Amino acid sequence: MNTLDLVSYGPVIPVIVIDRVDDAVPMARALVAGGVRVLEVTLRTPAALQCMEAIIAGVPDAIVGAGTVRSKADVQAAAKIGCRFAVSPGYTSAIGQACRDAGLPLLPGTATAGEVMQANADGYRFLKFFPAVQAGGIAMLKALAGPFGDVVFCPTGGITVETAPQFLALPNVKVCGGSWLTPAGAVAAQDWDRITQLATAASALRAA
């Protein structure tokens, strides 16, 4: 898989933080039921790898990737359980090499022109822009479009269902990352219908 292939599945990739393995499969099924198949499960909790493994085994329609990949060990763990892609909050050549060695497609994080150039130097042209709102948001993405006309982005961080269409309207934005699809309150209450509703709304988003 090329990470740019992920764009074809919909306009939003949920950024998921999950604490309980028991919630993983029902959450994933709820997202898929709403039309969201690409799932970025972040390595921010002790249960994250087990959650990904459960989703990969129990929800075959889901395309599971590991988020918050920061080290070679993270890459190897994600590849071992069968993740289809990895997402990093920033970029280093070491992370890129680890992903190539593991055969794991990477969506590398960038926030500045220098970081974009470093990722480009290693062959990456589809990049995460993170933290999107805090790093300059739409204005920054417009500015980056000038010198980097061959680069496209997945902005993530601070984006909401209300602002996502404005990001998606930019020519250099192909998809958005968002945490609003799996709110902590809904997960804690096991309100899977709510998550399906949010996924359905996200799947229907169009550029403003």
Buried (B, 14 or more C-beta within 10 A) or exposed (E): EEBBBBBEBBBBBBBBBBBBBEBBBBBBBBBBBBBBBBBBBBBEBEBBBBBBBBBBEEBEEBBBBBBBBBBBEBBBBBBEBEBBBBBBBBBBEEBBEBBBEBEBBBBBBBBBBEBBEBBBEBEBEBBBBBBBBEBBBBEBBEEBBEEBEEBBBBBBBBBEBEBBBBBBEBEBBBBBBBBBBBBEEBBEEBBBEBBBBBBBBBBEBEEE
